[in-house]
Amino acid sequence: MDYKKLQPESLMMSYGYKPSLSEGAIKCPIFQTSTFVFNNAMEGKRFFEVAYGIREQEKDEELGLIYSRLNNPDLEILENRLCLWDKAEDCAVFESGMSAITTAMLEFMEPGDLLLYSRPVYGGTDHFIHNFLKKLNIESVGFLANESKEEIIKRIEESGRADRLAMIHIETPANPTNALIDIEMCAEIKAHFETGEKQIVLSVDNTYMGPLWQHPLKHGADLVLYSATKYIGGHSDVIAGACLGSKELMGRIKGLRTFLGNMTGPWTGWLLMRSLETLKVRMDQQAKNAEEVAEFLNNHPKVEAVYYLGNTAKNGTDADKAIIKRQFKSYGAMIAFDIVGGEKEAFAFLDSLQLIKLAVSLGGTESLAEHPQTMTHADVDAEDKVVMNITEKLVRLSIGVENYKDIIADIEQALKLTINHRLS
Ligand SMILES: *Cc1c(COP(=O)(O)O)cnc(C)c1O
């Protein structure tokens, strides 16, 4: 059987793991160890030469394990499995999504450089860009989902640092309103400013679409970043992150990870491997449920607008429809909607939910609801909030794997109570 031809979901239980190396255990054990014993001193010397880049790994040279900050079987097998979904050459896992994002930014930018990023980005990323990177004299230019390539290029030129553009970081679809960004357009902007000596890195935070529904590397991205806390972990019980890309770029990222020491521990790696076995069935069900929930919201009199990729695919602009067709394999499982009224009605709705939990985060097996304006996006500039439709009547839902009829029944009863609340 040609393993290379199998779909990723068929390989998540076994890929990269040899039972004979672990007493025949069918599952990869948790290698809860800080260090590994060398067979002899010469072997230790050889492992270190390669790990520290003193020499290249020889063809057919088997490399062993050294120390769990550098490598550990639970991390390496997990990384190999993650590569299958995005068809990436290499992967590095981190102790959080934020550590994956910040390590990539620190590796590929220097003081004096310029970062182009899509707005809105995840709150933590936004904070890092505007506070920590600024302290390093790394400036940033933001752009919105509907801006044209020409407008963005002009803005970069006007920044006075066009020759120092080092990185483009985007999120699509945007959180929480599902606004779309064309990855191929960003690759063209990158090509416009790239020169023979200067490489620009295009990174896509693909957390919202998980590894199943969008594959940024195929559209010209250099790096894919994930908060593995979300769909990859999928059970709201672990914080983790991942970065994927070419061998060359990942070699640099892994190098910095070794010295920052922000790799995941073996236990987290093991949990994520367990999660990957059900990634496809979970995400398929979540997307199916979201379709039903969106349909219900579309037809509810107490709901003004529904932000869901399935709606954009039907009623969006031609440009948006084209991006959906090219970039997305699913409409995802994130829905935001405007409730009729304002904060009072939105809060009454959230406080009335019973099955759906009032919590931030997304992508887990249980459905969650939150209020972006006062919670996940509280930090965003007031003016930006208006531009990005993050108003007091906006509610965000992450749809889980429950029976969709029960999710809808919960939303329905909470919307009813919201009406009573308004009258009282
Ligand atoms: C949650 C999230 C992050 C941060 O991930 P952590 O695992 O919490 O560090 C980054 N980007 C997006 C889009 C997220 O949703």
The ligand as an SDF file (V2000), in Angstrom:
LIG
                    3D

 15 15  0  0  0  0  0  0  0  0999 V2000
   -6.5890   31.9390   20.2090 C   0  0  0  0  0  0  0  0  0  0  0  0
   -5.9280   32.5470   19.0420 C   0  0  0  0  0  0  0  0  0  0  0  0
   -4.5630   32.8720   19.0830 C   0  0  0  0  0  0  0  0  0  0  0  0
   -3.7080   32.6940   20.3210 C   0  0  0  0  0  0  0  0  0  0  0  0
   -3.5510   31.3760   20.6510 O   0  0  0  0  0  0  0  0  0  0  0  0
   -3.1850   30.8540   22.1390 P   0  0  0  0  0  0  0  0  0  0  0  0
   -3.1200   29.3930   21.9810 O   0  0  0  0  0  0  0  0  0  0  0  0
   -4.2880   31.3190   23.0480 O   0  0  0  0  0  0  0  0  0  0  0  0
   -1.8910   31.4770   22.5150 O   0  0  0  0  0  0  0  0  0  0  0  0
   -3.9980   33.3870   17.9360 C   0  0  0  0  0  0  0  0  0  0  0  0
   -4.7200   33.6040   16.8210 N   0  0  0  0  0  0  0  0  0  0  0  0
   -6.0380   33.3220   16.7560 C   0  0  0  0  0  0  0  0  0  0  0  0
   -6.7890   33.6000   15.5060 C   0  0  0  0  0  0  0  0  0  0  0  0
   -6.6850   32.7860   17.8710 C   0  0  0  0  0  0  0  0  0  0  0  0
   -7.9970   32.5240   17.8110 O   0  0  0  0  0  0  0  0  0  0  0  0
  1  2  1  0
  2  3  1  0
  2 14  2  0
  3  4  1  0
  3 10  2  0
  4  5  1  0
  5  6  1  0
  6  7  2  0
  6  8  1  0
  6  9  1  0
 10 11  1  0
 11 12  2  0
 12 13  1  0
 12 14  1  0
 14 15  1  0
M  END
$$$$
